[in-house]
């Protein structure tokens, strides 16, 4: 989840809000103590030798922020997999 968000303006903040709302809605439905594992968006696309803005990195940062703020959530990092 998040690939479509990566191409939008303000990807980090928008995805952070959406993922936080998703967690809350599922916990309302299935129980407040529902744990989550967030699988980080894997790298995709051409590598660059120069720093640049990257929507995929923005979504990964949003995923990290949500996992960090939620005591019942953990994140699996996937920067070592994906298609380059």
PyMOL commands that set and color helices and strands:
alter all, ss='L'
color gray80, all
select helices_A, chain A and resi 5-7+11-30+55-69
alter helices_A, ss='H'
color red, helices_A
select strands_A, chain A and resi 36-39+43-44+73-76+82-83
alter strands_A, ss='S'
color yellow, strands_A
deselect
rebuild
show_as cartoon
